[in-house]
Amino acid sequence: MALVEKFHVVAAERAVATGQTIKEGQIVSLNTSGEVVLQNVTQAWAYGIAGDTKSTSASSMPGISAGWQNRVSDYFDETKASGQMTVYHSGGEFATDQFASNVSSANVGAALYAVDGVLDTVDTQSSGVVARLTQAAGSYPSGVPGVDVNGDQALAGDNSNTYVEIKLLV
């Protein structure tokens, strides 16, 4: 549902393959035409991490209700105007809520792999190491005054509103 860009090296713009549904923060690959697709068993090689959402049913912006959308005419598709998606690659540090449940119990420094577009501790799709865990799963501050995390309200998202922090290696 969300990606917090703490530091990034390369923010590429790539065309998105037709029919894709990709949440911001998921791991993406390239198809044989060089278009962005959600990483999966047939597209196991990880190209980077999605910086935009391509959906027809829900927003994936950090801390935003799924029914909220930036521009009504886009219908939750942040790639609609250009047909391109921001994909971060070549390193960087990010916080994301797009991870498998077993990542919640992983130790800092654990190797993370991509399985169907989410981070996982087991390389079942031969993606190779795509990231290293730098902060265990937990609440992430939103920057809005409150009481949840260091004086801020916790940022909402998938995985029971928890985020992991990673060092991207692809």
Order of alpha helices (4+ residues) and beta strands (2+ residues): beta-beta-beta-beta-beta-beta-beta-beta-beta-beta-alpha-beta
